[in-house]
Every structure is written in structure tokens, then in C-alpha cells.
């Protein structure tokens, strides 16, 4: 059994759209749209740099049926780069690229093995002493325990099992191909190369059960480094395992508690520092969701001017010199800090905006009131009335709560 290196990736979602962005955010849409392609190219570069023996992709290479043929052509091009370097590729399909979802196919280069969906298959690499086991999804909604159908490990070999699975659940991903961790650790295989969960996690060592996470974050909930796992095997045992960031664009959450700040300049200097720190940590172009917690009279003023606050945050991104873009600005009001309200009352006020029954009731009442409103209110552009006329019940409640808190509280 020889020493070798392999890469474990999953959930590439090639040509998947980025969610929650528009040109109005100042984001270069073309560059961001191609980020999943760049991430796959980065994976290929890393495999060649590491002189990997092979690469395994544990499901969701594609995001669904191709919108255009260039998606498939790009995949073929990148895998051809690998096979030309003597690096083989082993692929299973998951729920996004299950056999019944991908209606178009292109012939892959020799050296690329795609496991079918009929049953678990085994492919051996005798020169390395490796056996790879895998089964693709036949349909997107696969709720059977596929792991139960995986055969025993090949004797005298390093056994890798590829599986796209939600495992036992407990996360935000759909419960496809569920199984228990104990089933995998007791199977006799040396390395379970999992896919489906978009967060890197090592669930067990010896035997290894690993999620690499997705290759490129696609929306504001997929923050932090995204990439693949580099695995070094020596004398039939995992000697080194390392997650390597390969994302082309990093989604980040920048949060600043400015509830105790009373000076506007202090707030935005602190914001500059927080955004700069996030950019340094990302080390690549960054899309940020910025959350500011505000308090005091300053917070009251800033919260009452959401458009101005939004513009100031975007200006802070521009001051960093480019390649930092804002997806959304959230201004939160620390009611306790602003008005010294009892904590229980503050929680009730803040929870009201997230209560759908409350939002609906307020919206219905305001609709009746607006219908009876005096003519001289028709051109009133205060935030409360603007939100009411737009039918934005949640915004109505949030603006109303600011007014209510101001009446009930005693400013510090």
C-alpha cells in the first residue's frame, strides 16, 4: 500500500447563481456569477500543485439541469486538465445533480469515473492499494439509507467511501440519504468522503468521516472560508488532513456593537476598522452583510434615516479601495441601552416586529386608517406612512416601535 495524496471536494454547484445580489449593490455581477467556475479551477490548480493521485467529488458538482451547454463544457475542460496531469477524478451525484435532474450529458475525459445510481460500485487502484466505493442519487428526493447498501471494505486496501448525505440531520440541509454516524464508523472503511452539508466538519477520526463544505459560498448565510480537504495517506493511514480555502469571493458577516457610542464619527471609524479586519481575514474579494447595533440619541437619529445609514456603510466599503461590496445593511436598535427600558418590555417590543400575526393585524388597521386619512397626508413621506402605503407590514411595525419606545423610555 503506497503513500499518496488525494483531494476531497463536494457541493461545487457549478454556475449556481449568487442569491441576494443586484447591480444596484455595486457588485460586479459577471465576476460574482463566475465565482463557482473560478473555485473549480482553483481546485484543479491545488490538485496539480499537491501532485494528488486523484480527486473525489461527493455530490452536487452541478446545481441542476444546465441552463446552457457551457456549464458542461467548463467541467470537461477542468477535468481534462486533471487527467492530463495524471490525476484521476471520482464523482457521485447528489440531490442537485441527480440522474433524473441532469437532462444533458457530455462525455468525460478518460480517467474520470462517475458512479451510477443503481447500487454501490467499487473502483480499485491497485498501484496505490486504494478502493473507492460510491453511489449516485437516482432522484433528487432520495430518502433511503444508501450507506446501508455499501459493501464491505476491500481487504488490504485503503478504502474510501463517497456518500452524499444529511447523516443524522441536526442542520439546515434537507434530510437526504440519512444514516447514523455509528454506521459509518463501524463499516470498516478508512475514509468517508461526505457531501451535502455546506460547512467543513471532521465528524470522526480513524476512521475519518469528513464534510469538506462547499467550494464557493453562494449567499449571505454561507460565510467564512470555503474549499476542499487535502488528505495525505502514509502506510495505509491518514497522516495529515487540512482544509484549504478555494473560494473566489468570500461572504462575510460584519457586526459592530455601537450601542454605547455617542459620536457619529466614532461609529464610522469603528466600522472602518471592523470591515478592514474582515477584508484582511478573507484575503480575497468580499461581499459583506453589515449589522450595526445602535443606541442613545445617536442611534435614534441613525435608525430614523435608513437610506442615509445604508449609504454611509457602502461608503465605508468604498474607502477600503475596492473588492469589498455590501449585500445588505441592518440597523438594530438596542432598546435597553437607548431608553433604559425594563429588559422584559424591551424584548416584547423587539419581538413584535418578527410576529407575523402582529404584523398582519397592524397592516390591516393601517390600511383602514389610510383609506380615511385627510387629503393633506397624501404627500407625506415620513418612513411610517411610506411603509404603510407600500404595504410593508414589517417596516410599519418597526417604525411604530421606534416611536413607542421613544414615548415610553427616558433617553440616557
N, C-alpha and C positions, 0 to 999 in steps of 0.2 A: 504494500500500500504506500503510494508515493506522497510527497509533500506538495501541496498546491494551494492556490488562492482562488476563491470564487466570489462573485458579487451577487447579492440578493436584493432585488427591487420588486416593487408592486405598485399598483394603482397609479399608472402613468397618465391615464385619461388623455391620450393624445388628441390635441385640438379641441379639448374641452373649453368652453367659454369661461372667462372670468366673470364672477357674479357680483353685481352691485356697483359697476363702474360705468361711466359715460364720458364722452369727450368734455362735458362741462366740468368734470373734476380735474381737468388739466392733465389727465393721464394719456400718454401716447398709446392709443388703443392697439395699433398694429404691433407694437413691441410686446405689449402685455398679452395680446392674443396668441402670439407665437411662443410664449414662455414655456409651454409644455413641450414644444419641439426642442427648444434650447436645452431644457432639462434632460431630455432623452439623449441629445448629442453630448451633454456633459457626462452622462452615464457611460456612454461609449468611450469617451476620452479617458475616463477614470479606469475602465477595464483594461484599456490598452496600456495606460501608464503603469498599472499594477501588474501587468503581464498575467492577467487572470486566465485560468484554464477554461472557465465558462461563466455564463451569467444566467441566473434563474429569475423569471418574472412571474410572480404568484398572482396573476389575475388582473383584469381591467387595464390591459395595455391600451385599449380604445375606450372612448366614453359612450359608445353606442354605434349605431349604423353610421357610416361615414357620410358627411354632408357633401363631400367631393372626393374624387379619387386621389387627390394629392395627399390625403391622410395616410392611405395605404402605401403610396409610393414613398413617402418620407420614412415610414417604418422599414420598408425593404431596403432603402438606401442606408439607413443606420445599421441594420443588422448585417448588411454586406460589408460594411467597414469592420465589424467584429470578426466575421468569418474569414475575411481577407487577412486578418492578423492572427488567424489560427484559434480564435475564441469561439466556442460553441454557445448556443443560446437555447434555453429550455423554457417553454411557456405553457401556462394553463390560462384558460379564460374564466373570468368571474361573472358577476351579475350584470355588469355594464356591457361586456362584450361576449355574452353567452352565445352559443351556436345559433339560437333562434333569433338573436338580435342583429347579428352581423350578416347582412344580406349580400355583401360584396367580399370577394376574396382575391388576393394576389398570391402567386407562387412565391414562397420564401426562398432565400438562398440556401444552398446545401450547407448543412451544419446548424440549421435552426429546426428544433424539434417542438412541435405543438402537440400536447397530449389531448386525446379526444375525450368525448363526454360519455362514452358507452360504459366504461369501467376504468378502474385504476390500472394504468400501464406502468411498466418498468423499463427504463433505458439504462444500459450499463456502459461504463467507460473503463474497460479492463486495464488500459495502460496506466490509469490513475487509481484503480481499485475503488471506483465510485459507482453506486447505483442510485438512480433518480426515479422517484415514483410520483405520479400525478394524475389528476383527473380534472377536466374542464367542466364548467356548468353547461348543461344542455339548454336550460331555460333560466331567465333572469331570476325568477322567484323559486329558487331551489332551497327547500326547507328540510331535505333529507340529510341525515348524518353521513356525509361522504367518507369521513375518516374511518367509519366502521367497515367500509369496504376495501380499505387499503390492505394489501397483503403483508406478510412478514418481511423483515429486512433480509437482504441478500447476505448470506454468511461470508465473513471475511472481507467485507467491503464497508466503506463509509457510506451510510445510507442517508439520502436527503429526500424528504417528502414535501412536495409542493401542495399547498391547500389554501383555497380562498374561503375564509370562514369568519363568522362573527364569534366563534368559540362559545363561551357560556353567556354572552351578552354583557350587560352592565355598562354599555357605552351607547353613543348616539347612532350607531350604524345598524342597518336592518339585520334581523337575526337569520341570515342565510347560512346554510350548511352548518348548523350548530353542532357542537361537540364539547366534551369536557376536557380540561387541561390534563387530567389524570389519564385519559385515554391516549393522549399523545405521548406523554412522558413514559407510559408503560408499554408503548408499542414496540420498542426495540430499535427504532430509527434514531440516528445520531443528531439530525438537524431537521426541524420542521420549519420550512420556509413559508410563512403565512402571508396572506394579503387580505384586504378589505377594510381594516381599521387604518385610518389615516394618520395615526400617531405612532412614532417609533417606540417599541417596547420590547424588552427582553423578559419574557414571562417565566423562563426556566433555563438553567444551565446544566449541561451534562445529564440528559440530552438537552440540546438547545431548542427552545421554542421562541421564535422571533417574528415580530412585525417590523418591517423597515419603515412603515409610514408611506405616505405618497411622495412622489418625486418632486411635485410642484404644488404649493398651496394655490387654491382656486378662489377663495373668498375670505372674508374678514374673520371667520371662525377657525381658519386653518393657519394659525400664526406660528412663527418660530421656524427653525431650520427644517427643511425637507430634503430627503435624499435617499440613499441606499446604504446597505451594510456591506462592508468588506470583511470577508472571513478567511482567515489563514488556518489551514489544516496541516498538522505535522504528526506523522506516525499514527494516523488514524484518529486524531483527536483535535478538537478546536483549540488552537493555541492563541489566537487573537481574534477579536471581533470589535469592529469600530464603525460607528455611523458617520457617514460623510455627507455633508450638505452639498446638494447639487441644484437647488432651486435657482432659477434665473432672476426671479423677483421675489422679495420677501414681504409677506404680510405681517404687520406688527400692530400691537395694541399699545398706544402711548397713553398713560394715565397720570394725571397731575392733581394732587390734592391742594387746591389753592384756597380752601375754606377759611384759613387763618390769615390770608394775605389781604392787606387793605389798600395796596397801591397797585394801580394798573400796570405800571412798568415792571414791578416786581413779578407779577403774574406772567407776563410775556417773556421776561428774561429767564424765569424758571422753565417755561415751556420750551424756549430755545435750547436750553441745556438738556431737557428730557428727550427732545426729538433728536438732538445731535448724538446723545448716548445711544439711542435706539438705532440710528444710522450706523454708528461705528460697530455696534454689535452685529448688525445684519451683514455688513461688509459687501453689500450689493444694492441695486436699486430697491426701494422700499415703498410699499403702499401702507399707509397708517390710518387706523381709526383712533381718533383722539378723544379722550374723555376728560373733561375738566370738572372738578368738584368746586363749586363756588360758595362763598358765604359773605355775610356782612352787607353793608350798603353797596360795596363794590360789586358783590355777587348779584345783588338786586338789579343794579344797572346793566351789568353784562347779560344777565339772563333775559332782561326785557328787550334786548337787541340781538336776537339770534343770528340775523343775517350779518350784522357787523362782527359778532363773535366768530362766525364761520370764516369771514374774510380775513380776520386777524390771524387765525390759525393757519389758513392757507398761505398767508404772507410769511408766517414763520417758516413754513416749509420752503418757500422760495428763497428765503435768506440763507438756507443751507447750501445753495448753489446748484440745485438740480438733482434729479433722480430720486427725489422724495415727493410722493404725491399723497394727497389726503382723500380717503374714501368717504369718511363721514366725521362730523364734529358733534359730540354730545356734551351739552352743558347741563350738569346736575347741580341741584341746589341742596346744600347741607342745611336743612330746615332748623335743626337743633342749634347749629353754630350761628345761623343768621338771626334767629329770633328768640333764642333761649326758651323754646317751647318744651314742655314735658316730652320726653322721648316717645312715650306711647302715642301721644297726639300727633307728633311728627310722623311716626310710622303710618298712622291712619291716613294722614294727608297724602303721603307719598305713594301708598298702595292704591289709592283711589284711581290714579291715572292708569294703572295696569288692570283694573277691574272692568271686564267687558260690560257687565250689567250696569255699572255706574256710568260708563262712557255712553252707552246706549240711552239710558234714562236722561242724562244731561243733554244729549244731542236732540232728543225728541222735544224736550221742554224748550230748548233754544229755537228750534225750528218754528214752534208755535209763536214764540215771542217775536222772532224776526218778521213773521208774516204780519204782525200787528204793530211793528215798530214805526215811529214817526218818519216822515219823508226825509227830515234833515239828518237821519242816521245813514242814509243810503250811501253816502260817500265817505263815511267814517272808516279809516284804515287802521284802527288800533288792532294789535295782534289778536285779541279775543274775538272781535267781530269778524275779522278777516278769516280766522279759522272756522267760525260758526257758519259764515256764508259758503265756505268751501266744503262744508260737511265733514270736517276733520274733527271727530268727536274727541279723540285722544288729546289733540292740541288744545281744544277748548277746555278740557278738564285741567290740563297742566297750567294754562294761563289763569284759569279761575283760582287754582290753588295758590298761585303766587299772590294774588290779590287777597285771598282769605288769610294766608299766613301773615301778610303784612298787617292786616287788621287785628289779628289775634296776638301777635307777638310784640315784644318790646325790643326794638333794634339795639344792638350792643353799643 
